[in-house]
Amino acid sequence: MAAAEPKPPARADAARLLARGCWSAFWDYETPKVIVVKNRRLGVVYRAVQLLILLYFVWYVFIVQKSYQDSETGPESSVITKVKGITFSEHKVWDVEEYVKPPEGGSVFSIITRIEVTPSQTLGTCPESMRVSNATCDSDKDCVAGQLDMLGNGLRTGRCVPYYQGSAKTCEVSGWCPVEDGASVSQFLGKMAPNFTILIKNSIHYPKFQFSKGNIEHRKDGYLKRCTFDEVSDLYCPIFKLGFIVEQAGENFTELAHTGGVIGVIINWDCDLDLSASKCNPKYSFRRLDPKHVPASSGYNFRFAKYYKINSSTTRTLIKAYGIRIDVIVHGQGSSA
């Protein structure tokens, strides 16, 4: 019986198949099979989707968003402000040195429109304000000597004394007397305030593109002395009336002057720097920034004091000021190919 021939090893077969496949891939080529679906409705939908994709890239990405451009957000900016005007209250005439705080002319400032004045305060003892928690009392037992209420007006002496008016009593305190609500007088400064003018001088710089521009027109004919802002005819005259700013923010001036509030003047510099510099123009918008519909924090006010000497005794006038705070906010985006 003849002996069986030995079979070639499995590895040799695998190597031979691999070599044949490699040569076949080198010399041969393949094409995808295309199936034509003869359905008009499906064809219209297919072409419409292609057209929408094309329009998205051409119109929105390249024309609207200009995604081919390099961009820089948040320009370097400087703001200088100056307020002009006079007004009067029941007792005096007020000029800009008195009703603008702080006077440096920065991007944030306040225009005082109403004050509550507590005159002739001196260091001594007097009844605590009834607005302070646990200040009312019936006898000295209700008042703890040496107690200091952080929301009060002084250090308690331990005595229960009659209040400034009426039959009520409050704990006596050692501090600046009389306390604020014991002898304050209200004065309204807002009668002429809508006519105050505010110059807002703004300069911006995009360092990536070495581009700078300001919001004032370069003229030598005294243009700024006779113009006020108009979006169409006087865009580069950044002199705004306070009443105009409040109106554009959608607020009632008289109400705002009594309670106080914060108005934002937003200057937007969105510039296509591939175009001429004359096409890069500021856009102004105005809106109220503080939460006026929240009773606990509605309005805007602050306190300050004026000190003087009477018979070698330090005396002060305490002023609680309500006003319109102006915040000038600058932002924008510069872009160039």
GIMO-V147954 format. One record per residue. N is the residue number from 1. RES is the residue in one small letter. PSI is psi as a letter, one per 40 degrees, with the letter a starting at -180 (* if undefined). NEAR is the number of other ideal C-beta (glycine too) atoms within 8 Angstrom. Layout:
BEGIN
n->N res->RES psi->PSI near->NEAR
n->N res->RES psi->PSI near->NEAR
END
This chain:
BEGIN
n->1 res->m psi->h near->2
n->2 res->a psi->i near->3
n->3 res->a psi->i near->4
n->4 res->a psi->h near->4
n->5 res->e psi->i near->4
n->6 res->p psi->h near->4
n->7 res->k psi->i near->4
n->8 res->p psi->i near->5
n->9 res->p psi->i near->6
n->10 res->a psi->d near->5
n->11 res->r psi->d near->6
n->12 res->a psi->d near->8
n->13 res->d psi->d near->9
n->14 res->a psi->d near->8
n->15 res->a psi->d near->8
n->16 res->r psi->d near->8
n->17 res->l psi->d near->8
n->18 res->l psi->d near->8
n->19 res->a psi->d near->8
n->20 res->r psi->d near->8
n->21 res->g psi->d near->8
n->22 res->c psi->d near->8
n->23 res->w psi->d near->8
n->24 res->s psi->d near->8
n->25 res->a psi->d near->7
n->26 res->f psi->d near->6
n->27 res->w psi->d near->5
n->28 res->d psi->i near->6
n->29 res->y psi->i near->3
n->30 res->e psi->i near->4
n->31 res->t psi->i near->4
n->32 res->p psi->i near->4
n->33 res->k psi->h near->4
n->34 res->v psi->h near->4
n->35 res->i psi->h near->4
n->36 res->v psi->h near->4
n->37 res->v psi->h near->6
n->38 res->k psi->g near->4
n->39 res->n psi->h near->6
n->40 res->r psi->d near->6
n->41 res->r psi->d near->6
n->42 res->l psi->d near->8
n->43 res->g psi->d near->9
n->44 res->v psi->d near->8
n->45 res->v psi->d near->8
n->46 res->y psi->d near->8
n->47 res->r psi->d near->8
n->48 res->a psi->d near->8
n->49 res->v psi->d near->8
n->50 res->q psi->d near->8
n->51 res->l psi->d near->8
n->52 res->l psi->d near->8
n->53 res->i psi->d near->8
n->54 res->l psi->d near->8
n->55 res->l psi->d near->9
n->56 res->y psi->d near->9
n->57 res->f psi->d near->9
n->58 res->v psi->d near->9
n->59 res->w psi->d near->9
n->60 res->y psi->d near->10
n->61 res->v psi->d near->10
n->62 res->f psi->d near->11
n->63 res->i psi->d near->8
n->64 res->v psi->d near->7
n->65 res->q psi->d near->7
n->66 res->k psi->f near->9
n->67 res->s psi->e near->6
n->68 res->y psi->e near->5
n->69 res->q psi->i near->10
n->70 res->d psi->i near->7
n->71 res->s psi->i near->8
n->72 res->e psi->h near->12
n->73 res->t psi->i near->6
n->74 res->g psi->g near->5
n->75 res->p psi->i near->12
n->76 res->e psi->h near->7
n->77 res->s psi->i near->9
n->78 res->s psi->i near->6
n->79 res->v psi->h near->11
n->80 res->i psi->h near->10
n->81 res->t psi->i near->14
n->82 res->k psi->h near->8
n->83 res->v psi->i near->12
n->84 res->k psi->i near->7
n->85 res->g psi->i near->11
n->86 res->i psi->i near->8
n->87 res->t psi->a near->13
n->88 res->f psi->i near->9
n->89 res->s psi->a near->10
n->90 res->e psi->e near->4
n->91 res->h psi->e near->4
n->92 res->k psi->i near->5
n->93 res->v psi->h near->6
n->94 res->w psi->h near->11
n->95 res->d psi->i near->7
n->96 res->v psi->d near->9
n->97 res->e psi->e near->5
n->98 res->e psi->d near->7
n->99 res->y psi->e near->12
n->100 res->v psi->h near->12
n->101 res->k psi->h near->11
n->102 res->p psi->i near->6
n->103 res->p psi->e near->6
n->104 res->e psi->e near->5
n->105 res->g psi->f near->7
n->106 res->g psi->a near->9
n->107 res->s psi->e near->9
n->108 res->v psi->h near->7
n->109 res->f psi->i near->14
n->110 res->s psi->i near->12
n->111 res->i psi->h near->14
n->112 res->i psi->h near->14
n->113 res->t psi->e near->15
n->114 res->r psi->i near->15
n->115 res->i psi->i near->12
n->116 res->e psi->h near->12
n->117 res->v psi->h near->12
n->118 res->t psi->g near->15
n->119 res->p psi->i near->7
n->120 res->s psi->f near->5
n->121 res->q psi->h near->12
n->122 res->t psi->i near->10
n->123 res->l psi->h near->7
n->124 res->g psi->a near->6
n->125 res->t psi->i near->7
n->126 res->c psi->i near->11
n->127 res->p psi->i near->15
n->128 res->e psi->i near->15
n->129 res->s psi->i near->13
n->130 res->m psi->e near->10
n->131 res->r psi->e near->5
n->132 res->v psi->h near->12
n->133 res->s psi->h near->5
n->134 res->n psi->f near->5
n->135 res->a psi->d near->13
n->136 res->t psi->i near->8
n->137 res->c psi->i near->11
n->138 res->d psi->d near->5
n->139 res->s psi->i near->6
n->140 res->d psi->d near->8
n->141 res->k psi->d near->4
n->142 res->d psi->e near->9
n->143 res->c psi->h near->14
n->144 res->v psi->h near->6
n->145 res->a psi->h near->7
n->146 res->g psi->e near->7
n->147 res->q psi->h near->8
n->148 res->l psi->h near->8
n->149 res->d psi->h near->10
n->150 res->m psi->d near->4
n->151 res->l psi->e near->5
n->152 res->g psi->a near->12
n->153 res->n psi->e near->10
n->154 res->g psi->a near->12
n->155 res->l psi->h near->9
n->156 res->r psi->h near->17
n->157 res->t psi->e near->11
n->158 res->g psi->e near->10
n->159 res->r psi->i near->8
n->160 res->c psi->h near->12
n->161 res->v psi->i near->9
n->162 res->p psi->i near->6
n->163 res->y psi->i near->11
n->164 res->y psi->d near->6
n->165 res->q psi->i near->3
n->166 res->g psi->a near->4
n->167 res->s psi->e near->4
n->168 res->a psi->i near->8
n->169 res->k psi->i near->11
n->170 res->t psi->i near->15
n->171 res->c psi->i near->15
n->172 res->e psi->i near->15
n->173 res->v psi->i near->15
n->174 res->s psi->h near->10
n->175 res->g psi->a near->10
n->176 res->w psi->h near->10
n->177 res->c psi->i near->12
n->178 res->p psi->i near->9
n->179 res->v psi->i near->15
n->180 res->e psi->d near->10
n->181 res->d psi->e near->7
n->182 res->g psi->d near->13
n->183 res->a psi->f near->7
n->184 res->s psi->i near->10
n->185 res->v psi->h near->8
n->186 res->s psi->h near->8
n->187 res->q psi->h near->11
n->188 res->f psi->h near->11
n->189 res->l psi->e near->15
n->190 res->g psi->e near->13
n->191 res->k psi->d near->7
n->192 res->m psi->e near->10
n->193 res->a psi->d near->16
n->194 res->p psi->d near->10
n->195 res->n psi->e near->9
n->196 res->f psi->i near->13
n->197 res->t psi->i near->12
n->198 res->i psi->h near->13
n->199 res->l psi->h near->12
n->200 res->i psi->h near->14
n->201 res->k psi->h near->12
n->202 res->n psi->h near->15
n->203 res->s psi->h near->10
n->204 res->i psi->i near->13
n->205 res->h psi->h near->9
n->206 res->y psi->g near->14
n->207 res->p psi->d near->7
n->208 res->k psi->d near->7
n->209 res->f psi->e near->9
n->210 res->q psi->f near->6
n->211 res->f psi->h near->11
n->212 res->s psi->i near->8
n->213 res->k psi->i near->9
n->214 res->g psi->i near->8
n->215 res->n psi->e near->11
n->216 res->i psi->h near->9
n->217 res->e psi->h near->6
n->218 res->h psi->g near->3
n->219 res->r psi->i near->6
n->220 res->k psi->e near->3
n->221 res->d psi->f near->4
n->222 res->g psi->f near->6
n->223 res->y psi->d near->9
n->224 res->l psi->e near->10
n->225 res->k psi->e near->5
n->226 res->r psi->e near->5
n->227 res->c psi->i near->9
n->228 res->t psi->i near->9
n->229 res->f psi->h near->12
n->230 res->d psi->h near->8
n->231 res->e psi->d near->5
n->232 res->v psi->d near->5
n->233 res->s psi->d near->4
n->234 res->d psi->f near->9
n->235 res->l psi->d near->10
n->236 res->y psi->f near->7
n->237 res->c psi->g near->13
n->238 res->p psi->f near->11
n->239 res->i psi->h near->11
n->240 res->f psi->i near->12
n->241 res->k psi->i near->11
n->242 res->l psi->d near->15
n->243 res->g psi->d near->10
n->244 res->f psi->d near->9
n->245 res->i psi->d near->14
n->246 res->v psi->d near->14
n->247 res->e psi->d near->9
n->248 res->q psi->d near->8
n->249 res->a psi->e near->11
n->250 res->g psi->f near->6
n->251 res->e psi->i near->11
n->252 res->n psi->h near->6
n->253 res->f psi->d near->12
n->254 res->t psi->d near->7
n->255 res->e psi->d near->8
n->256 res->l psi->d near->13
n->257 res->a psi->d near->15
n->258 res->h psi->d near->11
n->259 res->t psi->d near->10
n->260 res->g psi->i near->14
n->261 res->g psi->i near->13
n->262 res->v psi->h near->10
n->263 res->i psi->h near->16
n->264 res->g psi->h near->12
n->265 res->v psi->h near->13
n->266 res->i psi->h near->11
n->267 res->i psi->h near->15
n->268 res->n psi->h near->10
n->269 res->w psi->g near->15
n->270 res->d psi->h near->6
n->271 res->c psi->h near->12
n->272 res->d psi->h near->10
n->273 res->l psi->e near->11
n->274 res->d psi->e near->7
n->275 res->l psi->i near->6
n->276 res->s psi->i near->4
n->277 res->a psi->d near->6
n->278 res->s psi->e near->5
n->279 res->k psi->e near->8
n->280 res->c psi->h near->12
n->281 res->n psi->i near->6
n->282 res->p psi->i near->9
n->283 res->k psi->h near->8
n->284 res->y psi->i near->10
n->285 res->s psi->i near->7
n->286 res->f psi->h near->10
n->287 res->r psi->i near->9
n->288 res->r psi->h near->11
n->289 res->l psi->d near->7
n->290 res->d psi->i near->10
n->291 res->p psi->g near->6
n->292 res->k psi->e near->8
n->293 res->h psi->e near->4
n->294 res->v psi->h near->7
n->295 res->p psi->d near->4
n->296 res->a psi->d near->4
n->297 res->s psi->f near->7
n->298 res->s psi->i near->10
n->299 res->g psi->a near->10
n->300 res->y psi->h near->13
n->301 res->n psi->i near->9
n->302 res->f psi->i near->9
n->303 res->r psi->i near->8
n->304 res->f psi->i near->7
n->305 res->a psi->i near->9
n->306 res->k psi->h near->7
n->307 res->y psi->i near->6
n->308 res->y psi->i near->7
n->309 res->k psi->h near->7
n->310 res->i psi->h near->5
n->311 res->n psi->f near->4
n->312 res->s psi->e near->3
n->313 res->s psi->h near->7
n->314 res->t psi->h near->7
n->315 res->t psi->i near->11
n->316 res->r psi->i near->11
n->317 res->t psi->h near->12
n->318 res->l psi->h near->11
n->319 res->i psi->h near->12
n->320 res->k psi->h near->13
n->321 res->a psi->h near->13
n->322 res->y psi->h near->15
n->323 res->g psi->i near->15
n->324 res->i psi->h near->16
n->325 res->r psi->h near->13
n->326 res->i psi->h near->13
n->327 res->d psi->h near->11
n->328 res->v psi->h near->13
n->329 res->i psi->h near->9
n->330 res->v psi->h near->13
n->331 res->h psi->i near->10
n->332 res->g psi->a near->13
n->333 res->q psi->h near->9
n->334 res->g psi->h near->15
n->335 res->s psi->i near->12
n->336 res->s psi->i near->10
n->337 res->a psi->* near->5
END
